């Protein structure tokens, strides 16, 4: 039993992450164009038609920019909570399928169990996702101002994490952006810094965590080498330097991580089947 994870693109230009089991392929967010999504999936032997569902974490453009075209051409189900649906409605004409989930309530898509959990960000009802197959869990949390206890608990259970490391605090402070924007980024509903991401991983990563994708790196206020250096130092200080850190990119795919199940632990039943979620034609 395995789960593959690849970040197709990450950053203010657009976000999209692939999570794939033997039977099911999911995209988390649809911030890339249909063309780019298709091209990047083809690099790992897939097409948009192979996708079984798209999960939307919140309504900001870098997470839904390609959704309208992708969903209309592809025709499969798009999963989001009600507040995100209402926020997206004015910008997406459809028609396409929407299935509404409740934040905090798990549901199944194929052989994967999806748990949407609330995060703090300046959107209507933003969520991260924990995707599980057997004992393998993948956490995706790419836009959050601070790591709440809920985020900490999800990280403790994860084998792979796609975690925001948006900015270096010094580069942000000394950058040319307006002060109001800097304040927004630094706020509890903004974006996680390298330092905060490192502290979160050092304090709350569990024994099973093997790989972390550093996501949503700012091109103006961060550098990949700075993010790696800052977070590695914090992990090394607590003896967790075996965790592999992987960079994500705005213009190309990341490495592909394949997580294998270590023990034959049965998967708990999903609380809701995707077929039971409230359906809308949008």
N, C-alpha and C positions, 0 to 999 in steps of 0.2 A: 504494500500500500504506500503510495507516494503522493505528494503534492508539489507541483512546480510553481514557482513564483518568478515573474519577470515584470519589471517596471518599464512599460513601453515609452513613457515620457513623464517628466516631473518638473514642475516649476511654474512660473507665472504664465508661460506660453500655453500650458496645457498639461493635465494630469490624467494618467490612465495606467492601471495595473492589471496584469493578468494573473489569475489564480486558477490552476488546472489540476484536476484529479484524473484518474483513469477514465471516468465517464462524463465529467462535467467541466466546462470551461466558463469562467466568469470574468467580466471586466468590472473593475471598480473605477467609476468615473469615466466620462466621455469628453474629455477636454481637448482631444486631438481631432483633426478633420477625418472624414471617412477615408480619404486617400491615405493619409499618414497612418491611421489605425490599421488599414489593410496591409500597407507596406511593412509595417513593423511586426505585425502578426506573421506575415509570410517569412520573415527572417527566422522564426522558430517553428516553421512548418504548419502554420494555421491560417485560416481565413476568417473573415467576419462571420461567415455562415456557420462556423464551428462553435460560435459563442452561444451559450445557453441562457445567459441573463446578464444584464447590466445593472450594477448597483450604484446609486448616486448618493454621495455623502452630504452635499449641500449644493446650493443653487448658484454659487459664484461662477463667472464665465470660464475660468480655467479648469472647471470641473464638468461643465455642461456645454461648452462651445460647439462641440461636434454632435451633440445628442440628437437634435432634430433630424438632421440628414441621415445619420447612422440608423436611428430607430425606424425611420420611414422606409429606407432601402432594405434593412435587415429583417424587420417585422417581428422580432422576438420581444419578450417581456422586459420591461424596465421597472426596477424596484426602487422606491423612495418613500419617505414618510409624507404625511398629508401636508405639513407646512412647506416642505420643499416642493411638492407638486404645485401648490398654489403660487409659490414664488417663481417657479419655472414657467408657469402657464402663459404668461404674457409674452414670452420670448420664443416659444416653441409652438408651431402651428399644428403639428401632427398631420394625419392621424397616426397614432401608434399606441401600443399597449402599455398600460401602467398598472402595476400591482402595488398597493399601499401596505407598508409594514408599520408596525408600532415600535418606536424606539425602545430598546430594552427587551423586546420579545423576539426570541429566536425563531427561525423558519428554515425549511429545507429547499434546496434547489438541486435536483438530481441526488447524487451521493454526498453532497456537501451541506453542512449545517452553517447557517449564517446568523451571527448575533450582532445586530446594530446597537452600539452603545453611545450614549451622549458624550459630546466633547464641548469645550468652551471655545467658541469662535464667533465672529461677528456675522452670523447668518441666522436664518429663521429657526431652524431646529437641526443643527449640524450633528452628524454622527461619524464615528469611526466604525470599522467592521472587524470582527473576529470570525474567521472562516475555519471550520473544523472538518476533518475527516479522520475518524478513529481518534487516536491520541495526538494527532498532528494539528496544531493550531497556528494560523497565520493572522497576525494583527496588522491592520492598516490604519494609521492615524497620521494624516499628513497636514492638517490645519488645526492647530490648537494653541491657545495662548499659554495655558499652564496644564500640567498633567494632574488631573484630579485623582482621587482615590479609585474611581472606577477605571480610569486608564491604567493606573498602577496595577490593579488586580488583573486586568486583561493581559498586561505585559508579563506578569509572573507566570501565566499559563502558556505562553507562546513559544513555539519553536523558531519561527521566523517573524520578524517585525519589519514593516515599512513605516519608518518613523521620521517625522519632520526634524530637520536641522537647518532652519531657514537662514539664520544670520549669525555673524560674529558681532558681538555687542559693540566692540570698538569701531569696526567698520561702519556699523549702522549709525553710531553716534556722530562719527566724523564725515559721513556721507553727505551728498548734496540734496537729499530728499527733504521736503518740507517738514518742519518740526511736528506738525499735526500727524503726518503719516508715520514718522518715527514713533510717536506716542501710541498710535494705533497698533503698530507692529509689536511694540514692547508690552502692550496691555494684556490683561488676563484673557481677552478675547481676540488676541492677535496671532502671533506665530512664535513657535518654539525656537530659542537660540541654540547654538552649538553647546553652550555651557549647560543649559537646562536639559537638553537631550542627553548629554553625558551624565548628568546627575541622576536622571530618571533611570537610565540603563544601569548605572553603577549600583543604585540602591534597590531597584525593584525587578531586575531581570531574574528569571528563574534558572534553575539548573539545566533545563532543556533548551534554553535559547542558544542557537548556534549561529544564526546569520541575521544581520540587521542592514537593511537598505536605508541609507541616509537620503531623505527625500526633500523636495521643495527648496533646494538650495537657491538662495538669492544670487543672481548674477552680479548685482551691484554691491551687495553687503556681505558676501561670503566668498570663500574659495574652497574647493574640495580638499586641498591639503590642510587648510586650517580646521575644517570640520573633522577630518580624520585625526589630526594631531590632538585636538582638544578632547575628543571623546575617547581616543585610545589612552590618553594619559589618565583620565578618570577611571576607566576600566582596569588599567594596570594597577592602580593604587589599591583596588579591592580584590585583586587576584582573578579578574574576569577577562584577561587579555586573550583568551582563546576564542572569544566571540569574534566572528568575521564581520568586518564592516565593509559595505559595498556602496559605491557612489551611484547615484542615478543622474540622468541627463535630460535636458529639455529637447534635444535634437536627435537622440538615438536611444536604442534600448539598453537596458542594464544587462549585467550578467544574468544567467538563468540559474536559480537555486532549486535543487530537487531534494526535498526533505522526505526521508523514509521513516516509516513507523518502526520504533525500536522494540515494542512489545505488543503482544496480541491483546490490546485493551479494547473491549467493545465500545462503540460509540453510543452515548446516551441518546434516547429518542429526541428528535426535534420537537419543539413545543408546537409549531405550526408548520404544515406543509405549504409550499408556495401556492398550491392549488386552492388553498383556503383563504389566501389573502384577498382582500376586496379588490375587484377588478374594475378598471376604467378603460374605455377607449378614448384616447386623447388626441 
